[in-house]
Amino acid sequence: MDSFYISLAFGSAAAAANVVGGLLVTIKQQWDEVLLKYFVALGAGFMLGAAFLGMVPESMSLTDRAPLLILAGYLLIHFAEHILASHFHFGEETHVEAVLAPSASLFALVGLLIHTFFDGVSIASGFHVSMGLGVLVFVAVALHKIPEGFTVGSIMLAAGRSRGMAMASSIALGVSTMVGVIFASYFQGLLGYRLALSAGVMIYVAASDLMPEVNREKGFLMALMVFVGVLLYYLTERLLSSFGF
């Protein structure tokens, strides 16, 4: 099957996870925040494994400019989140005063749309390299998609917006992911550039968005879940290799 259709199928699955996250926060007012952070910790570990053990080496084999592009991807999301989504954090937004005005929720949404666009670019770029890398990148992206949709819906509710708006925002993140898949597929000749930028974005999300949420929780088990995520990446990679991917 053509890599475009494979990317589109897996991108759609990742986008659906955003919608599921938004649905969760709209159907129930309170969720166990610690349980959510265990999931975030697992995703952080898997993403770090996917970025450093998969995407970075592949991008460096494709272009000599990979280190610069990885840094550029990291700084791009840093800038977007710092300027547009300064109150953003993964999890349920329970402090309404943190969102000073309803417009702040829209800025947060725009910042996340940039991030989710690169989720789609990452998935498509992975499949353009190989089926194995594509699946690994998809899993890395999908693991933080539900918390991502959950978070944007929660921000909307904390800003006083309706549940319909919260749900629409999570759907918008899914659509942005699909736009990223299509964009990356259109520019297939820039594979090394796309993969390197996406690696920088993934490193930022894992290290600067997810890990601080993990570090808020004390205890051995929360830290262990990050290592479990990295181990899960390794085992998934070995399993795919055994099947010839």
Secondary structure, DSSP 8 states (H G I E B T S, - for coil): --HHHHHHHHHHHHHHHHHHHHHHHHH-S---HHHHHHHHHHHHHHHHHIIIIIIHHHHHHH-TTHHHHHHHHHHHHHHHHHHH-TT--SS----GGGS-SHHHHHHHHHHHHHHHHHHHHHHHHHHHH-HHHHHHHHHHHHHHHHHHHHHHHHHHHHTT--HHHHHHHHHHHHHHHHHHHHHHHHTGGGHHHHHHHHHHHHHHIIIIIIHHHHHTS-SHHHHHHHHHHHHHHHHHHHHHHHTT-
